[in-house]
Amino acid sequence: MHGQGSGEDIVQMVFTQALGTGSEPEQPRAYLWKATRREVVRQIRLRRRQDAGQQADDYLAELCVDDFSDRTNQQVIVRQAVADLPRRQAEALWSTAVLGYTQQETATLMGTSPGTVAKHRWRASATLKKSLHAASLGLVAAAALLSGLVTRKLEPQMLQRCGNT
């Protein structure tokens, strides 16, 4: 039960119900015992429903929090964009940006000049910027579409918790 006076509240409710019936029970002690037991069970069931409702609200609130899947989706998009680059551009970009080789070292590995490595890296960067910008616009459009579909089904109080008001 809730609070210190809840036991007293139950007894008071039972006595109020007993007096409200208008007739005197044949066995008052047994009647009060059974009525008190019924009220306690009713209060326990009510509390369980409230707890279950609170758990459901907590779960829905957790759904509104960003999770690692956003980061995973971004990694997939970046990997796909890099995989779509021409081989020489990807080699130049990977060697200089990820592996930390200089343009001279990369040129030696690729069998070309440092100027060509710079050109491949610049083109790869420009292509990635375009690809990732297009992908982010697609994600924003998809998120807007999904949020439009989802917000119709959520209660207004849940939308306020998620910051979608």
C-alpha positions in Angstrom: 0.0 0.0 0.0 1.0 3.6 -0.3 2.1 5.6 2.7 1.6 5.1 6.5 -2.1 5.5 6.7 -3.1 3.1 3.9 -4.0 0.3 6.4 -6.1 2.7 8.3 -7.6 3.9 5.0 -8.6 0.3 4.1 -10.3 -0.2 7.5 -12.1 3.1 7.2 -13.3 2.2 3.7 -14.6 -1.2 4.9 -16.4 0.3 7.8 -18.0 2.9 5.6 -19.1 0.2 3.2 -20.5 -1.9 6.0 -22.5 1.0 7.5 -23.7 2.1 4.0 -25.4 -1.2 3.4 -28.3 -0.3 5.7 -28.6 -3.7 7.2 -26.7 -5.3 10.0 -24.7 -8.4 9.0 -25.5 -11.7 10.9 -21.8 -12.2 11.7 -20.2 -8.8 11.8 -16.7 -10.0 12.6 -16.7 -12.5 9.7 -18.2 -9.9 7.4 -15.6 -7.3 8.3 -12.8 -9.8 7.9 -13.9 -10.8 4.5 -14.6 -7.2 3.4 -11.2 -6.2 4.6 -9.5 -9.1 2.8 -11.4 -8.2 -0.4 -10.3 -4.5 -0.2 -6.7 -5.5 0.4 -6.7 -7.7 -2.6 -8.4 -4.9 -4.7 -5.6 -2.5 -3.6 -2.9 -4.9 -4.4 -4.3 -5.5 -7.9 -4.7 -1.8 -8.4 -1.1 -1.2 -7.4 0.1 -3.9 -9.8 -1.8 -2.3 -12.7 -0.3 1.0 -11.8 3.2 -0.5 -11.6 2.7 -2.2 -15.0 1.5 1.0 -16.5 4.5 2.9 -15.1 6.8 0.2 -16.5 5.2 0.6 -19.9 5.6 4.4 -19.7 9.3 4.0 -18.7 9.9 1.6 -21.6 8.3 4.0 -24.1 10.4 6.8 -22.7 13.5 4.8 -23.3 12.5 4.4 -26.9 12.7 8.1 -27.3 16.4 8.1 -26.4 19.0 7.9 -29.1 20.7 4.5 -29.2 23.7 2.9 -30.8 21.7 1.9 -33.9 22.0 5.5 -35.2 25.8 5.2 -35.0 25.7 1.8 -36.6 23.6 3.1 -39.5 26.0 6.0 -40.0 28.9 3.6 -40.1 27.2 1.4 -42.7 26.5 4.5 -44.9 30.1 5.7 -44.7 31.4 2.2 -45.5 29.1 2.0 -48.5 30.2 5.4 -49.7 33.9 4.5 -49.4 33.2 1.1 -51.2 31.6 3.0 -54.1 34.7 5.1 -54.7 36.9 4.2 -57.6 39.8 1.9 -56.5 42.6 4.4 -56.9 40.7 7.1 -55.1 39.9 4.8 -52.2 43.6 3.6 -52.0 44.9 7.2 -51.9 42.3 8.3 -49.3 42.8 5.2 -47.1 46.5 5.4 -47.2 46.8 9.0 -46.3 43.7 9.6 -44.1 43.4 6.3 -42.2 46.9 4.7 -42.3 48.6 8.1 -41.9 51.1 7.7 -44.8 52.4 10.8 -46.5 51.6 11.6 -50.1 55.1 10.6 -51.0 54.9 7.2 -49.2 51.4 6.6 -50.8 52.8 7.5 -54.2 55.6 5.0 -53.8 53.1 2.3 -52.7 50.7 3.1 -55.6 53.5 3.5 -58.2 52.5 7.0 -59.1 53.5 10.6 -58.3 52.6 12.6 -55.1 50.6 15.0 -57.3 48.4 12.1 -58.6 47.9 10.9 -55.0 46.7 14.4 -54.0 44.4 14.5 -57.0 42.9 11.1 -56.1 42.5 12.1 -52.5 40.8 15.4 -53.4 38.4 13.7 -55.8 37.6 11.0 -53.2 36.9 13.6 -50.6 34.6 15.5 -52.9 32.7 12.3 -53.9 32.3 11.3 -50.3 30.9 14.7 -49.3 28.3 14.5 -52.1 27.4 10.8 -51.2 27.2 11.4 -47.5 25.2 14.6 -48.0 22.7 12.8 -50.2 22.5 9.9 -47.7 21.9 12.3 -44.8 19.1 14.0 -46.8 17.6 10.6 -47.4 17.8 9.7 -43.7 16.2 13.0 -42.7 13.4 12.4 -45.1 12.9 8.8 -43.9 12.9 10.0 -40.3 10.4 12.7 -41.0 8.2 10.2 -42.7 8.5 7.7 -39.9 7.9 10.3 -37.2 4.8 11.4 -39.0 3.5 7.8 -39.0 4.5 7.1 -35.5 3.2 10.3 -33.9 -0.3 9.5 -35.0 -0.3 6.4 -32.9 1.4 7.8 -29.7 -0.4 9.5 -26.9 0.1 13.3 -26.6 1.9 12.9 -23.3 4.4 10.5 -24.8 5.1 13.0 -27.6 5.8 15.6 -25.1 8.4 13.3 -23.4 10.1 12.7 -26.7 10.3 16.4 -27.5 8.0 16.0 -30.5 5.4 18.6 -29.5 
